[in-house]
Amino acid sequence: MNQNVIYALEMLGQGMLGIFVVLGLIALGVFLLQKLDGKKK
């Protein structure tokens, strides 16, 4: 396989991993905010 193709696939994998990490952090943040908000009421 071409070295550029392998490099592109590695970049794609890192990008997808980064997106999942960010989405996970956002979901965790929203969950924590809802828990904290629920205690106030």
C-alpha atoms as one frame of an Amber mdcrd trajectory, in Angstrom:
protein
   0.000   0.000   0.000   1.047   3.579  -0.584   2.638   5.340   2.406   0.377
   8.369   1.915  -2.741   6.156   2.103  -1.532   4.618   5.385  -0.787   8.103
   6.758  -4.243   9.338   5.687  -5.936   6.368   7.383  -3.981   7.044  10.597
  -5.058  10.711  10.499  -8.671   9.646   9.915  -8.522   7.243  12.867  -7.077
   9.906  15.164  -9.711  12.391  14.022 -12.569   9.962  14.672 -11.092   9.079
  18.088 -10.838  12.785  18.925 -14.460  13.373  17.894 -15.672  10.497  20.092
 -13.646  11.814  23.057 -15.104  15.315  22.625 -18.658  13.953  22.294 -18.117
  11.835  25.408 -16.894  14.856  27.394 -19.874  16.941  26.237 -22.314  14.153
  27.177 -20.636  13.825  30.597 -20.833  17.596  31.106 -24.524  17.705  30.203
 -25.230  14.744  32.521 -23.414  16.424  35.428 -25.202  19.742  34.806 -28.578
  17.968  34.822 -27.722  16.205  38.101 -26.653  19.489  39.721 -29.703  21.271
  38.325 -31.992  18.543  39.654 -30.739  19.064  43.213 -31.647  22.763  43.206
 -35.345  22.142  42.499
